[in-house]
Amino acid sequence: GPRQCWHIARAASANDARAARGAASFLREVGWREFSTHLLAHFPHIVDCRPIDTKASTLSSDLLHLVTEMNYYGTVYCVNAVAPIMKAQRGGKIVTVSSVAGLSPSIDGGYAHYGAAKAAILHYTRYLAQDLGPYGITANCIFPGYVFTPLVEKQIPDTAKARGISEEEVMRDVLLAAQPTKRFVTTEELAA
């Protein structure tokens, strides 16, 4: 069902945009009919870099392209694959995944590439809603809070050192302070 779609798209997009296009092609040609009314277009944001490497004014073009392709383009490719099918059946639901990083920048201007890509997903979803609404298709964007990924795990010690607090305080008072559950979201929960 939708969970299989999510895993296929997620696995493909972890490598590159061509793989994401391949997953989209697979969904369009073979697998989408089995779960034709739901799509969770989510792409991992695992990039091995430190915040100093991702400041808005010093982004490397390679890193910018990689993160934009994985997040924004990957979302677009999967939606492009399923939208014609949903239009033909006059209904469906598209759920894209953004991040709070797409709503407001980090204090130090780090992770600008990721925030910009996630902001693009949010705005793209608004366009989708306008475009596909007349066909009975809804498009919504979610912001699941902090998802425990290798990137987030690497940020914890750096943030603790920069702020002069313990790693436990970073998790409790910085990362999870605004999260209602006071715990990290898992990738399994997103795919459920």
Contacts in CASP RR format, 6 or more apart in sequence:
PFRMAT RR
TARGET T0000
AUTHOR 0000-0000-0000
METHOD contacts of the structure
MODEL  1
GPRQCWHIARAASANDARAARGAASFLREVGWREFSTHLLAHFPHIVDCR
PIDTKASTLSSDLLHLVTEMNYYGTVYCVNAVAPIMKAQRGGKIVTVSSV
AGLSPSIDGGYAHYGAAKAAILHYTRYLAQDLGPYGITANCIFPGYVFTP
LVEKQIPDTAKARGISEEEVMRDVLLAAQPTKRFVTTEELAA
1 34 0 8 1.000
1 35 0 8 1.000
1 38 0 8 1.000
2 35 0 8 1.000
2 38 0 8 1.000
2 39 0 8 1.000
2 40 0 8 1.000
3 191 0 8 1.000
3 192 0 8 1.000
4 34 0 8 1.000
4 35 0 8 1.000
5 27 0 8 1.000
5 31 0 8 1.000
5 32 0 8 1.000
5 35 0 8 1.000
5 38 0 8 1.000
5 39 0 8 1.000
5 40 0 8 1.000
6 40 0 8 1.000
6 42 0 8 1.000
6 190 0 8 1.000
6 191 0 8 1.000
7 191 0 8 1.000
8 23 0 8 1.000
8 26 0 8 1.000
8 27 0 8 1.000
9 20 0 8 1.000
9 23 0 8 1.000
9 24 0 8 1.000
9 27 0 8 1.000
9 41 0 8 1.000
9 42 0 8 1.000
9 43 0 8 1.000
9 74 0 8 1.000
9 78 0 8 1.000
10 42 0 8 1.000
10 43 0 8 1.000
10 44 0 8 1.000
10 187 0 8 1.000
10 191 0 8 1.000
11 23 0 8 1.000
12 19 0 8 1.000
12 20 0 8 1.000
12 22 0 8 1.000
12 23 0 8 1.000
13 19 0 8 1.000
13 20 0 8 1.000
13 23 0 8 1.000
13 43 0 8 1.000
13 44 0 8 1.000
13 70 0 8 1.000
13 74 0 8 1.000
14 43 0 8 1.000
14 44 0 8 1.000
14 46 0 8 1.000
14 70 0 8 1.000
16 69 0 8 1.000
16 70 0 8 1.000
17 69 0 8 1.000
17 70 0 8 1.000
17 73 0 8 1.000
17 74 0 8 1.000
17 77 0 8 1.000
20 43 0 8 1.000
20 69 0 8 1.000
20 70 0 8 1.000
20 73 0 8 1.000
20 74 0 8 1.000
20 77 0 8 1.000
20 78 0 8 1.000
21 74 0 8 1.000
21 77 0 8 1.000
22 77 0 8 1.000
23 77 0 8 1.000
23 78 0 8 1.000
24 74 0 8 1.000
24 77 0 8 1.000
24 78 0 8 1.000
24 80 0 8 1.000
24 81 0 8 1.000
24 82 0 8 1.000
25 81 0 8 1.000
27 78 0 8 1.000
27 81 0 8 1.000
27 82 0 8 1.000
28 81 0 8 1.000
28 82 0 8 1.000
28 84 0 8 1.000
28 85 0 8 1.000
32 81 0 8 1.000
32 82 0 8 1.000
32 85 0 8 1.000
33 85 0 8 1.000
36 82 0 8 1.000
36 85 0 8 1.000
36 86 0 8 1.000
36 89 0 8 1.000
36 92 0 8 1.000
37 86 0 8 1.000
37 89 0 8 1.000
37 91 0 8 1.000
37 92 0 8 1.000
37 93 0 8 1.000
38 92 0 8 1.000
38 93 0 8 1.000
38 95 0 8 1.000
39 78 0 8 1.000
39 79 0 8 1.000
39 82 0 8 1.000
39 93 0 8 1.000
39 94 0 8 1.000
39 95 0 8 1.000
40 95 0 8 1.000
40 97 0 8 1.000
40 190 0 8 1.000
40 191 0 8 1.000
41 74 0 8 1.000
41 75 0 8 1.000
41 78 0 8 1.000
41 79 0 8 1.000
41 94 0 8 1.000
41 95 0 8 1.000
41 96 0 8 1.000
41 97 0 8 1.000
42 75 0 8 1.000
42 96 0 8 1.000
42 97 0 8 1.000
42 190 0 8 1.000
42 191 0 8 1.000
43 70 0 8 1.000
43 71 0 8 1.000
43 74 0 8 1.000
43 75 0 8 1.000
43 97 0 8 1.000
44 70 0 8 1.000
44 149 0 8 1.000
44 187 0 8 1.000
45 67 0 8 1.000
45 70 0 8 1.000
45 71 0 8 1.000
45 99 0 8 1.000
45 114 0 8 1.000
45 117 0 8 1.000
45 118 0 8 1.000
45 149 0 8 1.000
45 151 0 8 1.000
46 149 0 8 1.000
46 150 0 8 1.000
46 151 0 8 1.000
47 63 0 8 1.000
47 66 0 8 1.000
47 67 0 8 1.000
47 114 0 8 1.000
47 151 0 8 1.000
48 150 0 8 1.000
48 154 0 8 1.000
49 63 0 8 1.000
50 154 0 8 1.000
50 158 0 8 1.000
51 106 0 8 1.000
51 108 0 8 1.000
51 109 0 8 1.000
51 110 0 8 1.000
51 111 0 8 1.000
51 155 0 8 1.000
51 158 0 8 1.000
52 110 0 8 1.000
53 60 0 8 1.000
53 63 0 8 1.000
54 63 0 8 1.000
54 110 0 8 1.000
54 111 0 8 1.000
54 112 0 8 1.000
54 113 0 8 1.000
54 114 0 8 1.000
55 108 0 8 1.000
55 109 0 8 1.000
55 110 0 8 1.000
55 112 0 8 1.000
56 105 0 8 1.000
56 109 0 8 1.000
56 110 0 8 1.000
56 112 0 8 1.000
59 112 0 8 1.000
59 113 0 8 1.000
63 113 0 8 1.000
64 113 0 8 1.000
67 113 0 8 1.000
67 114 0 8 1.000
67 117 0 8 1.000
68 113 0 8 1.000
68 116 0 8 1.000
68 117 0 8 1.000
68 120 0 8 1.000
70 117 0 8 1.000
71 114 0 8 1.000
71 117 0 8 1.000
71 118 0 8 1.000
71 120 0 8 1.000
71 121 0 8 1.000
72 117 0 8 1.000
72 120 0 8 1.000
72 121 0 8 1.000
72 124 0 8 1.000
75 96 0 8 1.000
75 121 0 8 1.000
75 124 0 8 1.000
76 124 0 8 1.000
79 94 0 8 1.000
79 96 0 8 1.000
79 128 0 8 1.000
82 94 0 8 1.000
83 94 0 8 1.000
83 132 0 8 1.000
83 137 0 8 1.000
86 92 0 8 1.000
86 94 0 8 1.000
86 132 0 8 1.000
86 135 0 8 1.000
86 137 0 8 1.000
87 132 0 8 1.000
87 135 0 8 1.000
87 137 0 8 1.000
90 135 0 8 1.000
90 136 0 8 1.000
91 135 0 8 1.000
91 136 0 8 1.000
91 137 0 8 1.000
92 136 0 8 1.000
92 137 0 8 1.000
92 138 0 8 1.000
93 137 0 8 1.000
93 138 0 8 1.000
93 139 0 8 1.000
93 140 0 8 1.000
94 125 0 8 1.000
94 128 0 8 1.000
94 132 0 8 1.000
94 137 0 8 1.000
94 138 0 8 1.000
94 139 0 8 1.000
94 140 0 8 1.000
95 139 0 8 1.000
95 140 0 8 1.000
95 141 0 8 1.000
95 142 0 8 1.000
96 121 0 8 1.000
96 122 0 8 1.000
96 124 0 8 1.000
96 125 0 8 1.000
96 128 0 8 1.000
96 139 0 8 1.000
96 140 0 8 1.000
96 141 0 8 1.000
96 142 0 8 1.000
97 121 0 8 1.000
97 141 0 8 1.000
97 142 0 8 1.000
97 143 0 8 1.000
97 144 0 8 1.000
97 190 0 8 1.000
98 118 0 8 1.000
98 119 0 8 1.000
98 121 0 8 1.000
98 122 0 8 1.000
98 125 0 8 1.000
98 141 0 8 1.000
98 142 0 8 1.000
98 143 0 8 1.000
99 114 0 8 1.000
99 115 0 8 1.000
99 118 0 8 1.000
99 143 0 8 1.000
99 145 0 8 1.000
100 143 0 8 1.000
100 145 0 8 1.000
101 111 0 8 1.000
101 114 0 8 1.000
101 115 0 8 1.000
101 118 0 8 1.000
102 115 0 8 1.000
102 116 0 8 1.000
102 118 0 8 1.000
102 119 0 8 1.000
102 122 0 8 1.000
103 119 0 8 1.000
103 122 0 8 1.000
103 143 0 8 1.000
105 112 0 8 1.000
105 115 0 8 1.000
121 141 0 8 1.000
122 141 0 8 1.000
125 139 0 8 1.000
125 140 0 8 1.000
125 141 0 8 1.000
126 141 0 8 1.000
128 139 0 8 1.000
129 138 0 8 1.000
129 139 0 8 1.000
129 140 0 8 1.000
132 138 0 8 1.000
132 139 0 8 1.000
133 139 0 8 1.000
144 185 0 8 1.000
144 189 0 8 1.000
144 190 0 8 1.000
145 179 0 8 1.000
145 185 0 8 1.000
146 152 0 8 1.000
146 175 0 8 1.000
146 176 0 8 1.000
146 179 0 8 1.000
146 184 0 8 1.000
146 185 0 8 1.000
147 184 0 8 1.000
147 185 0 8 1.000
147 186 0 8 1.000
147 187 0 8 1.000
147 190 0 8 1.000
148 184 0 8 1.000
148 185 0 8 1.000
148 186 0 8 1.000
149 187 0 8 1.000
152 175 0 8 1.000
152 184 0 8 1.000
155 175 0 8 1.000
156 167 0 8 1.000
156 170 0 8 1.000
156 171 0 8 1.000
156 175 0 8 1.000
157 167 0 8 1.000
159 170 0 8 1.000
159 174 0 8 1.000
159 175 0 8 1.000
160 166 0 8 1.000
160 167 0 8 1.000
160 169 0 8 1.000
160 170 0 8 1.000
163 170 0 8 1.000
163 174 0 8 1.000
165 173 0 8 1.000
165 174 0 8 1.000
172 182 0 8 1.000
175 184 0 8 1.000
176 182 0 8 1.000
176 183 0 8 1.000
176 184 0 8 1.000
179 185 0 8 1.000
END
